[in-house]
Amino acid sequence: MSLVIGLINASLPSYFPQRHGVFKAGRAMLDAMAAREGYSVVEASVIPMDAAQARAALAEVKGAGADVVLLLHGGFTMGDVVRELALDPMPLGIWATPEPVLEGDVQLNNFVSLNMSMSIARGVRDIARHPVQWFLGAPEEAELQARMAQTFAALAARKALRGARIGVVGALAPTFYNMEVSSAALMQALGVSYEHIDIHRMTDLMQAADAGAVAAEVALMAEAAEVRGVSDAQMALTARAALALRQIAREGGFDALAVSDWPALQDNPGMHPGAAFTWLEEVDHLPVASEGDVLGAVTQLVVKALTGKLGCLLDMTSPDLAADQILMWHGGGGPLHMAKGGAAWINHPMIGRGTEEGPVFGAIADYEFAEGPVSVLRVTRHGGASFAVEGTVAKGAATGFTGCRGWVGGFSQSGAECSANDIVTTVMEHGLEHHFVLAPGKIANVFKEFAAWCAMEDLGVIAAHQGLPKGGL
């Protein structure tokens, strides 16, 4: 599933691209990047100079499995070359290198050619549905490499989603209408499908799990985090849930799961699977979205494709507008690698609360997030839109509610600072679903580029204001 970059070198008849080593240096840089990231490069055998040659070059790289076409201007390139490439909906990048000298005869005239190519591409292509990215810089320039690396990472994530399958175990949590997803719209937008699995399949597998395998899984969990107050019986049920969900994912070939963790599992077998979700996300790198949240699982798959790890699916639980922070929290699963210091397995703090037995039905992970930069992300609107901001986990006024949690502030989107009040306004007025993936590091820009390649609507931050929302958001 690694990305395949289709390189097409182009120029009018001239010895200048060869004299200045444009094609050779460009290919060397691409090969080095591909080796680092696990991509591959295929190169057209001809340098097209007209429409017919451009069609042949495109067919050649597509036949070799290219996922994206990169047109490298070695020198001035005729407009019919880019026009032919732009007519095809395949992702397209157009690259020009700077002039090797800045006096005497112009050697390459590449910037003018890039300008012309982008203008022609926009004229013949639906840019909103099939974007075109441009690159300007020498192969050795760090800024060019970073820009290109971001584009390829975004396209690799786009490719990773095509054909992804999500198993929905149970169904949506009762009345969570905002998380309903059209299977047809999701398939059309991202190429992702989902399949329903009866909750009894999970409970039957839990009951049938081998006692030795259950004991071994409990031992591994106890080694990874402290068991704090959870009964042996509940830890065994947690291990059984993890084993059952693992088997469902493997048998169904699912890349992620979305599980109805309440209320059915509290009736039978009498537990909450939050700790099992954490365990599968940490050990198997299998996204498991609580409450049947399909798009939460999709968002996790994007984060996994971009970073190699999973984030944590959370609610925006308690804004502290005076401190300009929002408590991000959930009582379900969250991978252990996001913890500051140690984590613990504890009883779910709410299920059973106020009853004679007390909150003893099912384990969850309990930890605070490590402080530092993070991204808050969501694929929304049946896969047709996205939301992404960056922020920082820092100490808040309190430790936060029991579960996976942290205070996030210092928000920004595309480099523009925004307040916690702006974020609250945005979430409410865009009608975003109440789950967000918190991912370590600043990855909002590459996430937004991924979304653009998928023709998603970019949901921007709405500044806090008085009065009704504007524009029917």
N, C-alpha and C positions, 0 to 999 in steps of 0.2 A: 504493500500500500504506500510505498514511498513516492514522493513527488518526482515526476519526470519533467525536466525543463527542455523544451524544444528550441534550440538556438538557430536563428536564421540571420546570417551576415548579409548586409546589403550595401551597395554603393554603385554609383555610375562607374563606367570603365575608368580606372585610375590606378596608378601604382602607389599613390600616397598612403592608403590604408595599410598596405604591406610595408612600405618604407618606415612608417611610424609604429608598426607592430600592433595596430588596433585590434585586429581579430585574434591574434595570438595571445595578447595580454588579457583580453576579455574572456577567452575560453579558459585560460589558466586560473583566473579568479573564480570563475563559475565552478571549475573542477574542485578547487580547494574548498569552496563553500559547500558543494554537494557532498564531499567526503566528510566534512564536519557534521552535517545535518542528516546524512543518510539519504540524500537525493541522488538522482542520476541525470546526466546531460546527454541529449542526442542532438546532433548537428546536421543541418541540411548540407548536402554535398555540393550544391551550386550556390552562387551569389546571384540572387534574382535581380534583374534590371528592367523587367516589364511584368505585365499582369500574368502572362502564361507561365513564366518562370516562378513567379510568386505562388501561383496555385500549385505548381509541382513541388516547390520547397515545403509548402504547408502540408501537402498530402504525404510527403516523405516523413516529416517529423511526427505527424499524427499517426502514421502507420507504425512508427517506432514506439508509440505509447505515450506521446507528450500530453501532459495535463495543462501546460501553459506554453504559449509561444512568446519568446523574447526576440524582438527584432533589434539587432545591433547595427546602428548606422556607422559604418566604417568611413564613409564619406557621403557626400550629398546623394540622396536616394530619390528616385522618381516617385511621384505621388500614386501611380497605379499599383506599386508594390504594396504600400500600406493599405490602400483601398481594398485590395483583394483579401488581405489578412483580416482587416476590420469587418468585412462582410461575414466572416465566420464567427459564431458566438463563443468560440473558445477564449478563455482568459488570455489577454494580450498585454505585453509590456513592450515599451519602445524606449530604447536606450541610445543616447548619444554621448560621445566622449568629447572633452574640451579640445580646443586647438592646441597643437604642440608648440607653436610659436605665435607671437602676437605682433609681428611686423613682416613686411614684405608681402609676397603672394599668400592669400588665404589657402591653407593646405587641405582642410576637410570640409569646411562650411557645415558642420554638423548641427549646430544649434538651430540655424535656419531650417535645416531639414527636419529636425525634431519638431519645431514649431509647425511646420507645414503638415507633417505626418499626424500630429495630434488634432489639428484642425480638420483634416480630411477624415480621420477616424470618427470624430464627433458628427460629421455630416452624414455618414452612411450607417452608423451603428446606434442602437438604442443603449446609450451609455448608462442609463439608470438600471437596466436589466443586465447589461453585459459591459462592465466597466473596462477602461483601459488605464493602465498605470504608466507613468513616464519616469525616466531616470536620466539624470545628467551628472556626469562625473567620470573621472579616470578610474580604472579598475583598482588602483592601490588606495583610493581615498576611503577613509573610514566612514564618512557620512554616506557615501554611495552604498557601501557594503551593508551598512545598517538599514538603510531604506529598502534595499533589495532583499535582505534577510527577512525583514518584517513582511514583505509581500509574499515571499515564498512560504513563510510559516503560516500566514493566513490562508494561502491556497492549499497547503498541506492539510490544514484543519478542515477546510471545505471538502477536500477529497475524502478525508477520514470519515466524515459524516455521511457521505453518499453510500447508501446501502446499509447504514447502521440500523440495528433492530433493538427495540426496547420491549421488555416483557413487563406488562402491567399485572401485578399480582393482586388479586382482589379488584378493587376499583378505586375511584376517587373517594376521598374522605367525604362523609355525608354533608351535603349542601355546599361543597366547595365548587360552586358553579364557575367561578372565575378561572379555574384551572382546567376546564373542559377544552379539549383540543380536537380539531377536525383532522382525521387521518388523511383525507385527501389533500387538504391544504398543506399539511406538514410534509407529505411526500412530494408535492409539487415544489414547495419552497426549498427544502433541504435534502430530499431523497431519503428521509428517515421514516421508518414504519414502526408501528407498535402492535403488539398482540396481547390479548387478554388471557390470563391464566386464573382459573378458579382458585380462591383462597384455600379450598380444601386440598388442592394439590400440595400446597406448602405444609399444611398441618398433617397430612398423611405422611409426607416425607419426614417431617419432624418425628413423628411417632415411630417410623420404621428405622430411624438412624441407628447405626451400630453403637453399642454402649462404649466400646473401646475407642471408637473415633470421637465420640462425644467427650470422653474423659481427656483425650489428647488435645482436643480443641480448647477445652476449659483450661488446661495446663498452659497452653501457649498464650491464652488471653491473660491469665494471672501473671505470667512472666512479663508481659508487655505493659501492664498497668495494675495498680493496687486494686484488689477487690475490697470494697469498703461497705460492709453491712449488707451485701447481697447474699441471699441464702444459696446453699449448694444447689438446691432444686432449681432456683431461678437462673443460676449460671449455666446449669445443664440445659435448660430450655433455650437460653441464649445461643449456646453452641449448636443445639439442634436446629434453631432457626437459621444460623449461618450456613450450616451444612446443607439444609434444604434449599435455601436460596442459591447457593453455589451450584447445586445440582440442576436446579431449574435453568440457571443461566447457561450452563454448559450444554445441557440437553437441547435447549431451544436456540443455541447459537446467539444469545442476546449479548449486546455490548453494554447494556445498562438495564437496571430494573427500576420500576416505580411501584411502590408497595403500599397498600392500604394498611397502615400499622395500627389503626383503631377504627371502630370498636370491636371488630369481629375477633381479633386475637386475644382480647381480654376475656371474652366469653369462652373461647377454646383456642389454646390450652391454658389461658390465664396468665398472659405475660405481655410485655411490650418489646418489640425487636430492635429498639434503638441501638443497643450495644452491638447487635449482630450487624446492623448497617455500618457502624463504625469499623468493625473488624474486617468486613469485606472491602470497604473502601481503602483501608490501610494496607491490608495484606494482599488482596487480589486486584487492587486498583480497579474495582468494579463499582461504577456509580450506582448508588441505591438511594433513590429519592423517596422521601417519606410522603405519606398522604396521597399516593397515586399521582404525583406531579410529573407528568411526562416532559414538559418543557424544562423543569428543573433538572431532569436527567439529561436532556439535550444540552443544556448549558454546561453541566459537568463534563459531558463528552468533549465539548469545545475546549474547556480548560485543560482537560487531559491531553488533547491533541496539541495544544500550544505549549504546555509546560512539562508534560510527562507525569504530572501529579494531579490529584483531585483537590478541589477546594471544599468548602463547607456550606451546605444548603441551610439557610437561616431565614428567620423573620427579622424585619426591622421592628424591634420589640418596644423600645422605650426611648424616644427622643429627649435629650436634655438640651433644649435650645439655648439656655443661658450659658452652658458650657460649650456650645457649638459641637456637640457630639451626639451620636445615636448608638444605643446598645443594640448590637447584632447578636441574636441568641436563638437557640433551638434546643428542645428537649429530646431530639431524635439523634441521628448519627452525625458524625463528623470525624474525619481522619485524624489519627493521633499525631501525625507529623506537624500539625498546626499548633500544638500545645506549647505553652510557656512552662518549662519545667515538666513535672510529672502530671499524668492524668490518672483518674481513678474510675473504676466501674462502681456505680452507685444505683440504688433503687430509683426508678422513675419518680420524680418528685410530685407529680400531679395525679397519676392514675392510682386510685384507691385512697386519695386524700379525703379525710373526713369520714372514712368508714371505720368499722371496728378493727379491721386488719391493718389499716394504714397504708401508706404508699410503698407496697412491697411487691408490686406486680411488674416485674421486668426491669432489666438493667439498661442504663444509658452511660455514655462517657461524660465525665465531668472534668472540665478544664477551662482555663483562660487562654485566649490566643496570645501567641508571641507578639510582642510589640514590634512595630515597623510598618513599612508601606504595604498596602493591599489594594486590590481592585474589587469593586462590587458590580456584579454582572447579571444579566438576565436576557435570555431569548424569550420573546413574548409574541402575542398575536398570531398564534398558530404557526410560528416560525417565520412570520413576515416582518418582524421588527425586533429591535434590540436596544438595550440600555446598558451603559457602561460609564462608571465614574471611578476615580482613584481616591484614596484617602490614606489615613494612618491609624493603626491601632495604638492607643496610648492609655495610660491610667485614667480612670474616670472617678466620679464622686463616690462610687461604691464598687464592689467586686462584680456585681451583676448577678442575675438569677442562676440558679443551679442548672448546669448543662454545659453546652459548648457556647462560649460567649466572649465578647470583647467590645470595648468602646471605640468607635470609629469617628474620626473628625478630620479636619484639614482636607476637605473634599475639593476635587477639581475635575473638570471635564475638558479634554483637549487643551490643557494648559491654563484654562481660565478657572480661577478660584471660585468656589461656591460654598455657601453656608449649609449647616445642617437644616436650617429652615427652608432653604432652596430645595434640598433633597426631599424633604417631607412634602413640599408643595408639588414637586415633580412626580413623586410616586402616587400621590392622590389624584392629580389632575390628568396624568397619563393612564390612570387606572391599572397600574402595574400589579401583577399577581403578588401575593404576599410572601413569596420565597425568592431569595437572592443567593447567588453563589459568591462567597467571600474567598478570594484567591490570593495567596501571598504574592507580593511583588507588584510592580506597575506593568500590567499587561493590557490596560484598557485600549491603548492605541492599536495594538495588533488584533485585539478582539473586534474593534470597530472596523478595521480593514477586512477581517474575515466576514463580518456582517455585510459590508459593502459589496464584496465579491458574490455574496449570496443574495444581493438585491434587496436586503432588508431596509426598512425605514429606520433611520437613526433617531431615537427619541432623546432629544436634547433636554438639558436642565431648564426648568421653568423658574424664574426668579420669584421669591416670595412676594406676595402682593395682597392688597385688600380687595374685597369684592369677589364676584363670580369668576370662574375660569373663562378665559377668552378663546374664541375660535372653535368652540365645540369639542374640546379635547376629550 
